[in-house]
Amino acid sequence: MINHIVLMKFKPGVNGSDISDLEKHMDDLPNNIAEIHSYEFGRDVVRSERSYDFGLIALFANTEALSRYQVHPDHLVVLEKVKNMCNHIITVDFEGTDASSFKEKIPKSDLTDL
């Protein structure tokens, strides 16, 4: 699995209705882009000095699926909105770890407490 993480820092003046419109468009993406395995996004709730305003986590089967997502017309519409709304955008894409692989390494006697 490829984990695609995006963090966004909005420009001054971006308001709640702008963000709601972005959320509506983002919410439609999994319905229109088959490559998306899992898709979550949301506004920052902590609002610390180092927090970004908005985040996205998406899962894709492989880098080819991620590449198809990145050029999909519906994603490009959302990407344009994000670029217009943000001062800073940070992304990272990495191969995730299958949590079940950790269970295989734990002695069975230790699993009884889980």
N, CA, C and O atoms as a Tinker XYZ file with bonds, in Angstrom:
   456  protein
     1  N      0.840000   -1.187000    0.000000    73     2
     2  CA     0.000000    0.000000    0.000000    64     1     3
     3  C      0.880000    1.244000    0.000000    63     2     4     5
     4  O      1.914000    1.292000    0.666000    81     3
     5  N      0.455000    2.233000   -0.748000    73     3     6
     6  CA     1.120000    3.532000   -0.738000    64     5     7
     7  C      0.255000    4.488000    0.073000    63     6     8     9
     8  O     -0.928000    4.669000   -0.213000    81     7
     9  N      0.857000    5.093000    1.082000    73     7    10
    10  CA     0.209000    6.117000    1.902000    64     9    11
    11  C      0.542000    7.472000    1.296000    63    10    12    13
    12  O      1.711000    7.807000    1.106000    81    11
    13  N     -0.478000    8.235000    0.998000    73    11    14
    14  CA    -0.331000    9.577000    0.419000    64    13    15
    15  C     -0.851000   10.555000    1.467000    63    14    16    17
    16  O     -2.040000   10.561000    1.786000    81    15
    17  N      0.043000   11.378000    1.997000    73    15    18
    18  CA    -0.322000   12.323000    3.055000    64    17    19
    19  C     -0.066000   13.738000    2.559000    63    18    20    21
    20  O      0.993000   14.031000    2.005000    81    19
    21  N     -1.040000   14.606000    2.763000    73    19    22
    22  CA    -0.935000   16.000000    2.347000    64    21    23
    23  C     -1.326000   16.879000    3.534000    63    22    24    25
    24  O     -2.343000   16.644000    4.185000    81    23
    25  N     -0.509000   17.889000    3.804000    73    23    26
    26  CA    -0.814000   18.891000    4.820000    64    25    27
    27  C     -0.896000   20.250000    4.148000    63    26    28    29
    28  O     -0.068000   20.582000    3.300000    81    27
    29  N     -1.908000   21.044000    4.533000    73    27    30
    30  CA    -2.165000   22.324000    3.880000    64    29    31
    31  C     -2.227000   23.451000    4.903000    63    30    32    33
    32  O     -2.836000   23.318000    5.964000    81    31
    33  N     -1.583000   24.564000    4.559000    73    31    34
    34  CA    -1.662000   25.793000    5.352000    64    33    35
    35  C     -2.366000   26.814000    4.470000    63    34    36    37
    36  O     -1.849000   27.219000    3.429000    81    35
    37  N     -3.563000   27.226000    4.906000    73    35    38
    38  CA    -4.371000   28.134000    4.091000    64    37    39
    39  C     -3.823000   29.560000    4.103000    63    38    40    41
    40  O     -3.171000   29.990000    5.054000    81    39
    41  N     -4.106000   30.269000    3.029000    73    39    42
    42  CA    -3.775000   31.686000    2.922000    64    41    43
    43  C     -4.688000   32.471000    3.854000    63    42    44    45
    44  O     -5.799000   32.028000    4.144000    81    43
    45  N     -4.238000   33.628000    4.328000    73    43    46
    46  CA    -5.152000   34.499000    5.074000    64    45    47
    47  C     -6.348000   34.844000    4.188000    63    46    48    49
    48  O     -6.198000   35.064000    2.987000    81    47
    49  N     -7.515000   34.888000    4.781000    73    47    50
    50  CA    -8.716000   35.232000    4.031000    64    49    51
    51  C     -9.516000   34.043000    3.551000    63    50    52    53
    52  O    -10.659000   34.201000    3.121000    81    51
    53  N     -8.933000   32.841000    3.616000    73    51    54
    54  CA    -9.714000   31.657000    3.274000    64    53    55
    55  C    -10.739000   31.458000    4.384000    63    54    56    57
    56  O    -10.379000   31.388000    5.559000    81    55
    57  N    -12.010000   31.367000    4.015000    73    55    58
    58  CA   -13.055000   31.294000    5.042000    64    57    59
    59  C    -13.704000   29.906000    5.091000    63    58    60    61
    60  O    -13.389000   29.023000    4.294000    81    59
    61  N    -14.602000   29.748000    6.033000    73    59    62
    62  CA   -15.268000   28.472000    6.249000    64    61    63
    63  C    -16.024000   27.963000    5.046000    63    62    64    65
    64  O    -16.050000   26.757000    4.799000    81    63
    65  N    -16.641000   28.857000    4.288000    73    63    66
    66  CA   -17.381000   28.395000    3.099000    64    65    67
    67  C    -16.422000   27.908000    2.009000    63    66    68    69
    68  O    -16.748000   26.977000    1.273000    81    67
    69  N    -15.242000   28.528000    1.902000    73    67    70
    70  CA   -14.231000   28.051000    0.956000    64    69    71
    71  C    -13.794000   26.634000    1.329000    63    70    72    73
    72  O    -13.656000   25.764000    0.468000    81    71
    73  N    -13.580000   26.423000    2.618000    73    71    74
    74  CA   -13.135000   25.108000    3.099000    64    73    75
    75  C    -14.246000   24.078000    2.923000    63    74    76    77
    76  O    -13.980000   22.941000    2.533000    81    75
    77  N    -15.483000   24.464000    3.206000    73    75    78
    78  CA   -16.614000   23.552000    3.010000    64    77    79
    79  C    -16.745000   23.136000    1.549000    63    78    80    81
    80  O    -17.046000   21.980000    1.254000    81    79
    81  N    -16.518000   24.077000    0.634000    73    79    82
    82  CA   -16.567000   23.764000   -0.797000    64    81    83
    83  C    -15.456000   22.776000   -1.157000    63    82    84    85
    84  O    -15.687000   21.835000   -1.917000    81    83
    85  N    -14.260000   22.983000   -0.619000    73    83    86
    86  CA   -13.158000   22.057000   -0.851000    64    85    87
    87  C    -13.517000   20.673000   -0.325000    63    86    88    89
    88  O    -13.295000   19.670000   -1.003000    81    87
    89  N    -14.070000   20.619000    0.884000    73    87    90
    90  CA   -14.451000   19.331000    1.478000    64    89    91
    91  C    -15.484000   18.603000    0.617000    63    90    92    93
    92  O    -15.405000   17.386000    0.448000    81    91
    93  N    -16.443000   19.339000    0.078000    73    91    94
    94  CA   -17.465000   18.721000   -0.779000    64    93    95
    95  C    -16.810000   18.078000   -2.003000    63    94    96    97
    96  O    -17.122000   16.941000   -2.356000    81    95
    97  N    -15.909000   18.806000   -2.638000    73    95    98
    98  CA   -15.227000   18.266000   -3.816000    64    97    99
    99  C    -14.338000   17.082000   -3.456000    63    98   100   101
   100  O    -14.265000   16.106000   -4.203000    81    99
   101  N    -13.664000   17.167000   -2.315000    73    99   102
   102  CA   -12.805000   16.068000   -1.886000    64   101   103
   103  C    -13.623000   14.832000   -1.541000    63   102   104   105
   104  O    -13.205000   13.706000   -1.810000    81   103
   105  N    -14.774000   15.045000   -0.952000    73   103   106
   106  CA   -15.635000   13.936000   -0.549000    64   105   107
   107  C    -16.124000   13.134000   -1.756000    63   106   108   109
   108  O    -16.396000   11.939000   -1.640000    81   107
   109  N    -16.235000   13.784000   -2.906000    73   107   110
   110  CA   -16.691000   13.109000   -4.126000    64   109   111
   111  C    -15.604000   12.246000   -4.773000    63   110   112   113
   112  O    -15.920000   11.329000   -5.530000    81   111
   113  N    -14.334000   12.526000   -4.488000    73   111   114
   114  CA   -13.249000   11.835000   -5.195000    64   113   115
   115  C    -13.295000   10.314000   -5.080000    63   114   116   117
   116  O    -13.155000    9.642000   -6.102000    81   115
   117  N    -13.482000    9.732000   -3.892000    73   115   118
   118  CA   -13.506000    8.259000   -3.832000    64   117   119
   119  C    -14.636000    7.623000   -4.645000    63   118   120   121
   120  O    -14.524000    6.471000   -5.065000    81   119
   121  N    -15.705000    8.356000   -4.862000    73   119   122
   122  CA   -16.814000    7.847000   -5.672000    64   121   123
   123  C    -16.495000    7.867000   -7.161000    63   122   124   125
   124  O    -17.102000    7.135000   -7.942000    81   123
   125  N    -15.539000    8.709000   -7.551000    73   123   126
   126  CA   -15.243000    8.910000   -8.968000    64   125   127
   127  C    -13.890000    8.353000   -9.415000    63   126   128   129
   128  O    -13.639000    8.219000  -10.613000    81   127
   129  N    -13.022000    8.029000   -8.456000    73   127   130
   130  CA   -11.669000    7.574000   -8.800000    64   129   131
   131  C    -11.456000    6.202000   -8.176000    63   130   132   133
   132  O    -11.270000    6.079000   -6.966000    81   131
   133  N    -11.485000    5.182000   -9.011000    73   131   134
   134  CA   -11.411000    3.793000   -8.539000    64   133   135
   135  C    -10.088000    3.473000   -7.844000    63   134   136   137
   136  O    -10.039000    2.564000   -7.016000    81   135
   137  N     -9.037000    4.185000   -8.156000    73   135   138
   138  CA    -7.721000    3.901000   -7.577000    64   137   139
   139  C     -7.643000    4.180000   -6.083000    63   138   140   141
   140  O     -6.755000    3.657000   -5.409000    81   139
   141  N     -8.544000    4.986000   -5.556000    73   139   142
   142  CA    -8.507000    5.336000   -4.131000    64   141   143
   143  C     -8.987000    4.142000   -3.317000    63   142   144   145
   144  O    -10.133000    3.713000   -3.445000    81   143
   145  N     -8.107000    3.614000   -2.485000    73   143   146
   146  CA    -8.449000    2.487000   -1.619000    64   145   147
   147  C     -9.094000    2.988000   -0.321000    63   146   148   149
   148  O    -10.072000    2.416000    0.159000    81   147
   149  N     -8.534000    4.052000    0.229000    73   147   150
   150  CA    -9.047000    4.657000    1.463000    64   149   151
   151  C     -8.760000    6.151000    1.391000    63   150   152   153
   152  O     -7.751000    6.564000    0.819000    81   151
   153  N     -9.645000    6.964000    1.969000    73   151   154
   154  CA    -9.524000    8.417000    1.805000    64   153   155
   155  C    -10.115000    9.120000    3.021000    63   154   156   157
   156  O    -11.311000    9.011000    3.289000    81   155
   157  N     -9.284000    9.831000    3.741000    73   155   158
   158  CA    -9.753000   10.609000    4.890000    64   157   159
   159  C     -9.135000   11.993000    4.838000    63   158   160   161
   160  O     -7.987000   12.159000    4.426000    81   159
   161  N     -9.906000   12.984000    5.258000    73   159   162
   162  CA    -9.394000   14.350000    5.297000    64   161   163
   163  C    -10.117000   15.106000    6.397000    63   162   164   165
   164  O    -11.170000   14.681000    6.872000    81   163
   165  N     -9.543000   16.223000    6.794000    73   163   166
   166  CA   -10.219000   17.026000    7.800000    64   165   167
   167  C     -9.439000   18.258000    8.201000    63   166   168   169
   168  O     -8.265000   18.431000    7.873000    81   167
   169  N    -10.150000   19.110000    8.930000    73   167   170
   170  CA    -9.577000   20.356000    9.449000    64   169   171
   171  C     -8.826000   20.064000   10.744000    63   170   172   173
   172  O     -9.213000   19.186000   11.515000    81   171
   173  N     -7.763000   20.802000   10.969000    73   171   174
   174  CA    -7.001000   20.656000   12.199000    64   173   175
   175  C     -7.865000   21.051000   13.393000    63   174   176   177
   176  O     -8.561000   22.066000   13.350000    81   175
   177  N     -7.822000   20.255000   14.451000    73   175   178
   178  CA    -8.619000   20.546000   15.642000    64   177   179
   179  C     -7.776000   21.088000   16.795000    63   178   180   181
   180  O     -8.323000   21.650000   17.743000    81   179
   181  N     -6.458000   20.928000   16.729000    73   179   182
   182  CA    -5.586000   21.377000   17.823000    64   181   183
   183  C     -5.211000   22.844000   17.672000    63   182   184   185
   184  O     -5.184000   23.590000   18.650000    81   183
   185  N     -4.927000   23.248000   16.453000    73   183   186
   186  CA    -4.575000   24.634000   16.134000    64   185   187
   187  C     -3.400000   25.158000   16.946000    63   186   188   189
   188  O     -3.440000   26.273000   17.465000    81   187
   189  N     -2.368000   24.355000   17.052000    73   187   190
   190  CA    -1.158000   24.799000   17.731000    64   189   191
   191  C     -0.340000   25.669000   16.788000    63   190   192   193
   192  O     -0.660000   25.802000   15.607000    81   191
   193  N      0.702000   26.247000   17.319000    73   191   194
   194  CA     1.565000   27.122000   16.530000    64   193   195
   195  C      2.158000   26.401000   15.319000    63   194   196   197
   196  O      2.348000   27.010000   14.266000    81   195
   197  N      2.446000   25.125000   15.463000    73   195   198
   198  CA     3.078000   24.382000   14.368000    64   197   199
   199  C      2.092000   23.571000   13.527000    63   198   200   201
   200  O      2.499000   22.888000   12.587000    81   199
   201  N      0.807000   23.641000   13.853000    73   199   202
   202  CA    -0.211000   22.884000   13.118000    64   201   203
   203  C     -0.426000   23.437000   11.722000    63   202   204   205
   204  O     -0.316000   24.639000   11.482000    81   203
   205  N     -0.734000   22.534000   10.815000    73   203   206
   206  CA    -1.249000   22.924000    9.511000    64   205   207
   207  C     -2.769000   22.972000    9.636000    63   206   208   209
   208  O     -3.328000   22.457000   10.604000    81   207
   209  N     -3.437000   23.586000    8.667000    73   207   210
   210  CA    -4.874000   23.817000    8.771000    64   209   211
   211  C     -5.728000   22.626000    8.360000    63   210   212   213
   212  O     -6.857000   22.472000    8.827000    81   211
   213  N     -5.185000   21.783000    7.483000    73   211   214
   214  CA    -6.011000   20.747000    6.862000    64   213   215
   215  C     -5.107000   19.590000    6.476000    63   214   216   217
   216  O     -3.954000   19.794000    6.095000    81   215
   217  N     -5.626000   18.385000    6.575000    73   215   218
   218  CA    -4.831000   17.222000    6.216000    64   217   219
   219  C     -5.619000   16.202000    5.436000    63   218   220   221
   220  O     -6.848000   16.163000    5.490000    81   219
   221  N     -4.888000   15.369000    4.705000    73   219   222
   222  CA    -5.469000   14.321000    3.882000    64   221   223
   223  C     -4.582000   13.090000    3.979000    63   222   224   225
   224  O     -3.358000   13.184000    3.901000    81   223
   225  N     -5.214000   11.936000    4.149000    73   223   226
   226  CA    -4.517000   10.652000    4.095000    64   225   227
   227  C     -5.292000    9.775000    3.116000    63   226   228   229
   228  O     -6.489000    9.542000    3.285000    81   227
   229  N     -4.592000    9.295000    2.094000    73   227   230
   230  CA    -5.207000    8.410000    1.107000    64   229   231
   231  C     -4.314000    7.190000    0.918000    63   230   232   233
   232  O     -3.089000    7.282000    1.001000    81   231
   233  N     -4.941000    6.054000    0.664000    73   231   234
   234  CA    -4.206000    4.819000    0.419000    64   233   235
   235  C     -4.444000    4.349000   -1.003000    63   234   236   237
   236  O     -5.560000    4.400000   -1.520000    81   235
   237  N     -3.349000    3.884000   -1.632000    73   235   238
   238  CA    -3.388000    3.385000   -2.999000    64   237   239
   239  C     -2.662000    2.054000   -3.055000    63   238   240   241
   240  O     -1.736000    1.822000   -2.278000    81   239
   241  N     -3.060000    1.188000   -3.948000    73   239   242
   242  CA    -2.479000   -0.148000   -4.044000    64   241   243
   243  C     -0.988000   -0.104000   -4.365000    63   242   244   245
   244  O     -0.220000   -0.926000   -3.865000    81   243
   245  N     -0.579000    0.842000   -5.189000    73   243   246
   246  CA     0.817000    0.920000   -5.615000    64   245   247
   247  C      1.065000    2.298000   -6.216000    63   246   248   249
   248  O      0.156000    3.122000   -6.305000    81   247
   249  N      2.318000    2.540000   -6.631000    73   247   250
   250  CA     2.651000    3.859000   -7.170000    64   249   251
   251  C      1.956000    4.127000   -8.500000    63   250   252   253
   252  O      1.690000    5.281000   -8.837000    81   251
   253  N      1.661000    3.084000   -9.253000    73   251   254
   254  CA     0.951000    3.270000  -10.521000    64   253   255
   255  C     -0.467000    3.789000  -10.273000    63   254   256   257
   256  O     -0.947000    4.669000  -10.987000    81   255
   257  N     -1.129000    3.238000   -9.259000    73   255   258
   258  CA    -2.479000    3.706000   -8.909000    64   257   259
   259  C     -2.433000    5.158000   -8.431000    63   258   260   261
   260  O     -3.305000    5.955000   -8.777000    81   259
   261  N     -1.420000    5.499000   -7.639000    73   259   262
   262  CA    -1.248000    6.883000   -7.187000    64   261   263
   263  C     -1.034000    7.805000   -8.386000    63   262   264   265
   264  O     -1.599000    8.897000   -8.434000    81   263
   265  N     -0.235000    7.383000   -9.338000    73   263   266
   266  CA     0.021000    8.195000  -10.537000    64   265   267
   267  C     -1.254000    8.430000  -11.343000    63   266   268   269
   268  O     -1.482000    9.532000  -11.841000    81   267
   269  N     -2.077000    7.404000  -11.470000    73   267   270
   270  CA    -3.354000    7.567000  -12.200000    64   269   271
   271  C     -4.275000    8.541000  -11.458000    63   270   272   273
   272  O     -4.948000    9.358000  -12.087000    81   271
   273  N     -4.307000    8.458000  -10.146000    73   271   274
   274  CA    -5.092000    9.382000   -9.319000    64   273   275
   275  C     -4.623000   10.821000   -9.530000    63   274   276   277
   276  O     -5.440000   11.730000   -9.674000    81   275
   277  N     -3.319000   11.021000   -9.548000    73   275   278
   278  CA    -2.766000   12.370000   -9.627000    64   277   279
   279  C     -3.123000   13.087000  -10.929000    63   278   280   281
   280  O     -3.161000   14.317000  -10.956000    81   279
   281  N     -3.382000   12.350000  -12.002000    73   279   282
   282  CA    -3.724000   12.996000  -13.275000    64   281   283
   283  C     -5.208000   12.868000  -13.617000    63   282   284   285
   284  O     -5.641000   13.307000  -14.683000    81   283
   285  N     -5.984000   12.271000  -12.718000    73   283   286
   286  CA    -7.422000   12.128000  -12.965000    64   285   287
   287  C     -8.063000   13.524000  -13.008000    63   286   288   289
   288  O     -7.755000   14.361000  -12.160000    81   287
   289  N     -8.946000   13.787000  -13.976000    73   287   290
   290  CA    -9.562000   15.118000  -14.103000    64   289   291
   291  C    -10.252000   15.618000  -12.830000    63   290   292   293
   292  O    -10.164000   16.806000  -12.517000    81   291
   293  N    -10.930000   14.745000  -12.096000    73   291   294
   294  CA   -11.604000   15.179000  -10.863000    64   293   295
   295  C    -10.590000   15.579000   -9.788000    63   294   296   297
   296  O    -10.825000   16.519000   -9.029000    81   295
   297  N     -9.471000   14.870000   -9.726000    73   295   298
   298  CA    -8.424000   15.242000   -8.775000    64   297   299
   299  C     -7.788000   16.575000   -9.169000    63   298   300   301
   300  O     -7.468000   17.389000   -8.303000    81   299
   301  N     -7.606000   16.798000  -10.455000    73   299   302
   302  CA    -7.001000   18.054000  -10.909000    64   301   303
   303  C     -7.844000   19.266000  -10.540000    63   302   304   305
   304  O     -7.299000   20.331000  -10.247000    81   303
   305  N     -9.171000   19.120000  -10.550000    73   303   306
   306  CA   -10.065000   20.209000  -10.117000    64   305   307
   307  C     -9.808000   20.523000   -8.648000    63   306   308   309
   308  O     -9.677000   21.689000   -8.273000    81   307
   309  N     -9.734000   19.484000   -7.816000    73   307   310
   310  CA    -9.488000   19.678000   -6.389000    64   309   311
   311  C     -8.094000   20.264000   -6.170000    63   310   312   313
   312  O     -7.924000   21.174000   -5.359000    81   311
   313  N     -7.118000   19.757000   -6.874000    73   311   314
   314  CA    -5.753000   20.247000   -6.746000    64   313   315
   315  C     -5.668000   21.740000   -7.060000    63   314   316   317
   316  O     -4.957000   22.474000   -6.373000    81   315
   317  N     -6.366000   22.186000   -8.065000    73   315   318
   318  CA    -6.374000   23.608000   -8.412000    64   317   319
   319  C     -6.975000   24.441000   -7.276000    63   318   320   321
   320  O     -6.458000   25.509000   -6.947000    81   319
   321  N     -8.060000   23.955000   -6.681000    73   319   322
   322  CA    -8.659000   24.636000   -5.530000    64   321   323
   323  C     -7.651000   24.728000   -4.385000    63   322   324   325
   324  O     -7.490000   25.783000   -3.771000    81   323
   325  N     -6.981000   23.624000   -4.107000    73   323   326
   326  CA    -6.000000   23.582000   -3.018000    64   325   327
   327  C     -4.879000   24.589000   -3.277000    63   326   328   329
   328  O     -4.501000   25.338000   -2.377000    81   327
   329  N     -4.354000   24.610000   -4.483000    73   327   330
   330  CA    -3.274000   25.542000   -4.821000    64   329   331
   331  C     -3.711000   26.996000   -4.644000    63   330   332   333
   332  O     -2.930000   27.832000   -4.190000    81   331
   333  N     -4.966000   27.294000   -5.005000    73   331   334
   334  CA    -5.477000   28.665000   -4.866000    64   333   335
   335  C     -5.714000   29.055000   -3.415000    63   334   336   337
   336  O     -5.673000   30.238000   -3.077000    81   335
   337  N     -5.962000   28.077000   -2.558000    73   335   338
   338  CA    -6.292000   28.353000   -1.156000    64   337   339
   339  C     -5.092000   28.338000   -0.223000    63   338   340   341
   340  O     -5.181000   28.848000    0.894000    81   339
   341  N     -3.973000   27.769000   -0.650000    73   339   342
   342  CA    -2.887000   27.480000    0.280000    64   341   343
   343  C     -1.621000   28.295000    0.040000    63   342   344   345
   344  O     -1.239000   28.580000   -1.095000    81   343
   345  N     -0.979000   28.661000    1.165000    73   343   346
   346  CA     0.362000   29.234000    1.134000    64   345   347
   347  C      1.408000   28.136000    1.082000    63   346   348   349
   348  O      2.431000   28.268000    0.409000    81   347
   349  N      1.144000   27.050000    1.799000    73   347   350
   350  CA     2.095000   25.949000    1.908000    64   349   351
   351  C      1.354000   24.622000    1.794000    63   350   352   353
   352  O      0.283000   24.436000    2.371000    81   351
   353  N      1.951000   23.703000    1.034000    73   351   354
   354  CA     1.436000   22.347000    0.901000    64   353   355
   355  C      2.620000   21.404000    1.071000    63   354   356   357
   356  O      3.644000   21.547000    0.402000    81   355
   357  N      2.471000   20.446000    1.968000    73   355   358
   358  CA     3.516000   19.449000    2.194000    64   357   359
   359  C      2.922000   18.083000    1.890000    63   358   360   361
   360  O      1.803000   17.782000    2.305000    81   359
   361  N      3.666000   17.262000    1.170000    73   359   362
   362  CA     3.200000   15.912000    0.887000    64   361   363
   363  C      4.303000   14.903000    1.170000    63   362   364   365
   364  O      5.492000   15.219000    1.131000    81   363
   365  N      3.875000   13.688000    1.453000    73   363   366
   366  CA     4.785000   12.553000    1.544000    64   365   367
   367  C      4.024000   11.330000    1.059000    63   366   368   369
   368  O      2.837000   11.166000    1.343000    81   367
   369  N      4.722000   10.475000    0.325000    73   367   370
   370  CA     4.162000    9.222000   -0.170000    64   369   371
   371  C      5.122000    8.119000    0.241000    63   370   372   373
   372  O      6.307000    8.161000   -0.089000    81   371
   373  N      4.605000    7.131000    0.964000    73   371   374
   374  CA     5.489000    6.067000    1.436000    64   373   375
   375  C      4.760000    4.744000    1.449000    63   374   376   377
   376  O      3.532000    4.683000    1.500000    81   375
   377  N      5.566000    3.666000    1.399000    73   375   378
   378  CA     4.993000    2.331000    1.486000    64   377   379
   379  C      4.641000    2.062000    2.931000    63   378   380   381
   380  O      5.489000    2.166000    3.818000    81   379
   381  N      3.392000    1.718000    3.164000    73   379   382
   382  CA     2.923000    1.464000    4.514000    64   381   383
   383  C      3.323000    0.086000    5.001000    63   382   384   385
   384  O      3.719000   -0.788000    4.229000    81   383
   385  N      3.206000   -0.073000    6.291000    73   383   386
   386  CA     3.495000   -1.347000    6.923000    64   385   387
   387  C      2.188000   -2.042000    7.227000    63   386   388   389
   388  O      1.272000   -1.433000    7.779000    81   387
   389  N      2.093000   -3.295000    6.878000    73   387   390
   390  CA     0.912000   -4.084000    7.172000    64   389   391
   391  C      0.924000   -4.422000    8.658000    63   390   392   393
   392  O      1.829000   -5.116000    9.122000    81   391
   393  N     -0.055000   -3.948000    9.405000    73   391   394
   394  CA    -0.088000   -4.156000   10.849000    64   393   395
   395  C     -0.077000   -5.642000   11.207000    63   394   396   397
   396  O      0.439000   -6.022000   12.258000    81   395
   397  N     -0.639000   -6.476000   10.347000    73   395   398
   398  CA    -0.660000   -7.904000   10.659000    64   397   399
   399  C      0.742000   -8.493000   10.678000    63   398   400   401
   400  O      0.981000   -9.503000   11.339000    81   399
   401  N      1.670000   -7.872000    9.959000    73   399   402
   402  CA     3.040000   -8.388000    9.965000    64   401   403
   403  C      3.684000   -8.225000   11.332000    63   402   404   405
   404  O      4.575000   -8.995000   11.690000    81   403
   405  N      3.249000   -7.237000   12.100000    73   403   406
   406  CA     3.778000   -7.062000   13.451000    64   405   407
   407  C      3.272000   -8.166000   14.369000    63   406   408   409
   408  O      4.016000   -8.662000   15.216000    81   407
   409  N      2.021000   -8.549000   14.205000    73   407   410
   410  CA     1.455000   -9.619000   15.030000    64   409   411
   411  C      2.226000  -10.920000   14.842000    63   410   412   413
   412  O      2.401000  -11.687000   15.788000    81   411
   413  N      2.683000  -11.163000   13.625000    73   411   414
   414  CA     3.428000  -12.388000   13.341000    64   413   415
   415  C      4.740000  -12.441000   14.110000    63   414   416   417
   416  O      5.253000  -13.530000   14.368000    81   415
   417  N      5.294000  -11.294000   14.482000    73   415   418
   418  CA     6.564000  -11.231000   15.175000    64   417   419
   419  C      6.415000  -11.252000   16.683000    63   418   420   421
   420  O      7.407000  -11.393000   17.399000    81   419
   421  N      5.192000  -11.116000   17.182000    73   419   422
   422  CA     4.935000  -11.102000   18.615000    64   421   423
   423  C      4.673000  -12.545000   19.066000    63   422   424   425
   424  O      3.864000  -13.244000   18.456000    81   423
   425  N      5.353000  -12.995000   20.130000    73   423   426
   426  CA     5.068000  -14.346000   20.626000    64   425   427
   427  C      3.597000  -14.487000   20.964000    63   426   428   429
   428  O      2.994000  -13.570000   21.523000    81   427
   429  N      3.012000  -15.639000   20.627000    73   427   430
   430  CA     1.573000  -15.868000   20.851000    64   429   431
   431  C      1.189000  -15.655000   22.308000    63   430   432   433
   432  O      0.072000  -15.220000   22.586000    81   431
   433  N      2.074000  -15.945000   23.233000    73   431   434
   434  CA     1.755000  -15.746000   24.643000    64   433   435
   435  C      1.522000  -14.277000   24.965000    63   434   436   437
   436  O      0.757000  -13.965000   25.878000    81   435
   437  N      2.169000  -13.361000   24.230000    73   435   438
   438  CA     1.983000  -11.933000   24.460000    64   437   439
   439  C      0.696000  -11.405000   23.824000    63   438   440   441
   440  O      0.241000  -10.320000   24.187000    81   439
   441  N      0.101000  -12.140000   22.889000    73   439   442
   442  CA    -1.121000  -11.699000   22.207000    64   441   443
   443  C     -2.359000  -11.877000   23.074000    63   442   444   445
   444  O     -3.394000  -11.276000   22.785000    81   443
   445  N     -2.286000  -12.675000   24.117000    73   443   446
   446  CA    -3.461000  -12.913000   24.956000    64   445   447
   447  C     -3.874000  -11.648000   25.699000    63   446   448   449
   448  O     -5.035000  -11.524000   26.089000    81   447
   449  N     -2.959000  -10.711000   25.905000    73   447   450
   450  CA    -3.280000   -9.469000   26.615000    64   449   451
   451  C     -3.811000   -8.381000   25.690000    63   450   452   453
   452  O     -4.251000   -7.332000   26.162000    81   451
   453  N     -3.778000   -8.614000   24.374000    73   451   454
   454  CA    -4.193000   -7.574000   23.431000    64   453   455
   455  C     -5.671000   -7.497000   23.274000    63   454   456
   456  O     -6.169000   -6.668000   22.513000    81   455
